[in-house]
Amino acid sequence: MEKLQYISQGNTRATQELNIHKALEAGVKWVQVRWKNAAEKELAELCKTVRILCTEYKSVYIINDHVELAEQVDADGVHLGLNDQSIKEARQILGNNKLIGGTANTFSDVFQRIEEQCDYIGLGPLRFTDTKEKLSPILGFDGYQKIIDTLKERSIEIPKIYAIGGVVLNDIELLQQIGIHGVAVSGLITALPSSVNEIKSVLK
């Protein structure tokens, strides 16, 4: 599984498509389409286009929240928040060969996601970010450390956890020392697509 996931940004279909295209051109190999508050038809059209783009760039492609849409456009999977459709329901619709990721903010959430057998966990936020509405309580590095330590204390195998929420280049080394598998990045790559190579070089 790729260690860098790009989460798309943009308030219009054209902006979303442009940002995703730039990220792919810069070397991103895993895209999550996230476009909150989009009109259903506009989101569907964007997702069809991104399917073509990600095939062209040989990139993994998942969609935030919309399980049925992911099935319709043959995306590689979905990412689900804690208040979205359940992992089990998504698995029934998409089958066993699609990626299903789940959000977590606490140890309890992480344990729930492990029990639900999702393929990876997006744990965060690391710090404040204005790219997401209704931000959960900020974890900081200490928060990640405590969760990883608790998993170890209970002899629970560490799942593939991706840090999310305001992640910048200088965070990555410490996050990996803590035991975080990878990072999901939105703002940094959108603002500076050329940062993809630097991020990849730090990710081990």
N, C-alpha and C positions, 0 to 999 in steps of 0.2 A: 504494500500500500504506500502510495506517495506520502512524503512527510510534509509537503506544502500544499495547502488548499487555498485557492483564491475565491473569496466570496464577492459576488458582483455588487456593483453600486450604480446608482443612476436613477433619476426621477422620471425619465422618459425611455421609451423603447430604444430610440436612437442612441441615447447616452449609454444605456446598459450594453447594447451591442458593441459600441465603440470601445468601451472599457474592457469588455471581455476579449475583444479582438486584440487589443493592445497587450493584454496580459498573456494571451496565447502566443502572440508574436515574440514576447519577451522570454518565453520558455516555460510558462505555467503548464503543468500536466494534469491538473485536477481543478475543475471549476464547479462551484456551487452557484446556481442562479438564485439570487434572493432579491425579490422586488416586491416589497410590502406595498399594500394599497394600490396595486396595479389593477386595471380593468381586466376582467377574465380573458377577453379576446386578445388584448394586447400582450398579456403574459403568455398566452398560448402561442401567438405568432413569434414572440421572442424565443420561446423554448424550442420551437421548430428550427429556427435559424441557428440557435446555439448547437443543436444536435448536429447540424451540417458542419459548423465550424470546428467543433470538438473532434468530429470524425476526421476532418482534414488535418488537424494538428495532433491527432492521436492522443487526445486528452480525455481523461475520465470526466464524466459529466453527471452531476446530480442536481436536484431541484429542491429548494427549501419548501417544506410544508405540503406540497401538492402531490399526493401519491397517485391519484388517478391521472393527472397530467403527465407525471413521470412515466406511467405505463403507456399512455397514448403516444408520446413522442419517442418512446424507447430510450429514455435516459438510463444511465448506469445505476441510478439509485435516488434516494431522497435523504434529506436531513430533517429530523422532526424535533420540535420544541417539546417541552414538558406538557404543554396544554394542547398539543396537536393530536392527530390521530395516533393510536398506539402502535408500538413497534410490531406487535403481533398482527394487528389488522393490516399494516403495511406489508408484512411478510406474506400474508395470505394473498394479497393482491399482486405483489411483484414477484413472488417466488423466492427460492433460496439463492439464486445466482446474482441478485442485485444487491448493491451496497445500501445499508440502512444505518444512518448515524443518528445519535440522539444527544440532545443538550443536557448538561448537568451543571449545577451550581454548588452543590454540597456533597459531602460524603454519601449521605443518604441517596441523593440523586444518582451518584456514580454506582452505588450498589444496585439500585433499581435497574440502571441501564445494563449492568453485568447480568442481572437475573433475566432481563428481557432479551439478552443475547444479540444486542445490536453490534454492528461491525466495528464501530469506533465511537468515541465519546468526545463531543465538543465541550470542554470544561472552561468556564469563565464567568465573568470577564476578568482579565488580568488587571485592567485599569479602566478608568472612564473612557468611553468612546461616544462620539455623537453620531456614529453611523448606525446605531441601533436604538429603536424606541423601547421604552419599558425595560431599561437596563436592570439586570439582577444585581444583588449586592456584590461589590468588588472583592475579588479573592486576593489579589496581590501575590507575590512569590510565596509569602508565608502560608497563604491559603492552599496553594498547590502542594507545598511541602507537607502540611498537616494531613491532607487527604492521601498523598502517597504513603506517608508514614503509617497512617491508620490501616491502609490496605496491607502493608507489610506486616504490621503487628498482628493482623488477623489471618496472616498467611494466605491472602487472596492474591491470585496472579494479577499482575498489573495489566490492565487492558490497554489498548491503543488509545491514548488520550491526546487530544489536540488542544493546545491553549488557544483561546480566542478572546478578543476584546482589547483593542488598542495595542496589539503586539508590534514592537519595532525591532529592528535588526539586533540591537544590543541586548535584547531580552533572551535571544534564542539559546545561547550557550548555557546560561544559568537554568533555563527551563529544562533543557535536556539533562543537565546534571541532577536536577530534582527527580527526573524520571518520566518527563513528558515526552511522548513519542514524536509529535510534530506540531505544526502551527497552522491555524486558519487565519489568513490575513486579508483585509479588505482595503482599509484606508491607505496604507503604505504603498501597496502595489498600484492602486488606482491613481494615486498622486505621482508615483514614480515607478513606472513599469520596469525601468532598468534595474531596480532593486532586486528583481527576481534572482538574478545570478548570484548576487551577494548573499541573499537568504539561503539559497541552495548550497552555497559553499560552506556556510556555517552549520547547516543541518547535517548531522552525521547519520 
